[in-house]
Amino acid sequence: MGAVDEGLSRLRVGQYACSYCRLPQDRVATLEQDWVLLEPGLEVPAHLVPADHRWITLSDGRVTVYGVCPPDGSQRCRIEHRLACSEQPLPDLWPWLTALRGENARAAERRTGPEAPRPPEVWPDAG
């Protein structure tokens, strides 16, 4: 809980300002007697969010990670503010996609390198 409170300023009950972007975020209790900072007023279809980043609100107001794969098509979830914060680096949500992006960057770099010499328009008469 200390890490969550560090650098945050209280706006109103349950809401804090992000120490990076200064936008409000909701501080919500979890089932594990901890706190998580969620993006306020945003619920997205669960299938759009990686399993370990889906937070669902329970009937008592606490939240828990919704790791069911594949999720119910109608299930909606909340996301941590750090995923939406423009001032924080995006975590590696899909390692395979990060690897693919790295490979594509290397392939693009190879394409922008010096071009191979083009063959002459007319071949010399060699025979």
N, C-alpha and C positions, 0 to 999 in steps of 0.2 A: 504494500500500500504506500510506502514511503516514496517509491519511484514514481508512482502516479501523481502524488501530491507535489513532488518537486517541480518547481517552475510554473505551476498552474495558479491562476488567480480566480477566485470564486466570483461568479456572476450572479447566480441565484441558486436556490435549492436544487441540487442534482446537476447543475450545469457549470462548466469551467471553460476558461479561455485557453486555447492551445498555446503553449509557450513558443511554438514555431511560427504559426500563421496568425495567431490572436483571434481566430474564429471560435465561436462557442462549440462545445462538445458535451454530450451527456455522460455523466459518471453514473454507472449502473452496477448494482451488486450482482455477483455471479453465484452459482450454486456452491462453489468452492470457498465461500466466505471471503472473496476477493473483490476487486473492482475492475471494471473495464471502461475505457472511454470510447463511446460510440458516436457516429455521425448523427446529429440531431435531425429528426423529422424525415428520415430516409429509410424506406423498406424496399428491398429489391427482390425479384424472383430468385429463389435459392439456387436454381440451376446455373445462374450466372456467376456464382461466387464459389471459390474452392472450398471443399468440405471443412477444412480446419479454420475457416474464417467466417463461417455462417453463424450468426448469433440470433437465437430466437427468444422471444419474450415469453416467460411462463406466466401462469395466472396470478402468481403473487408479486409480479413486477420484476423478479430477478431474471437474468438471462443465462443461457447455456449454449455451448457450441452444438450445432446441428450437423453432425457428420454423416448422415444417412446418404448413401450413394446408390443409385441416383435418387435425388430428392423428389418428393411429390411435386408434380407440376404446378400446383396451386400454392405451395409453401412459399412464404415470404420471409426474409431475414433482414437483420441489420448488420452493418459492417463497422469495424473499428475506424475511428477518425484518422488514424495514421495511414490508412489505405487511401483516403480521400484528400489528405493534407498536401497542398501544393509545395510546401516547404520541406517535406521529408522525402527521402528516397523510397521508391516503391520496393517492397520486399520481393524476393524471388518466389512468386506464387506457384509457378509451374516450372520446375527445373528443366524439364525437357524442352519447354518453349524458350527458356533463357539460352540453353545450349544451341537451339536452332537459330535464334537471333544472332548469337555470336558467330556461328558458321556462315550465316547470310552476310554478316558484316565483312567477314574475311573474303567471301566470294565477291562481294561488291568492290572491295579494295583491289582484288586481283584484276577485276574488269577495268578499273580506272587507271591501272598501271600503263606503262608504255605499250603501244600496240605493236604487234608483230608486223614485219614488213609485208606489204601486199605484193602479190605476184605481178609481173609486168603485164600490161594490157595486151601486148602482142609478143608471143614467144619467138625467140630468134630461130632462124632456119638452121637446124643442126644436122641436117642430113642430106 
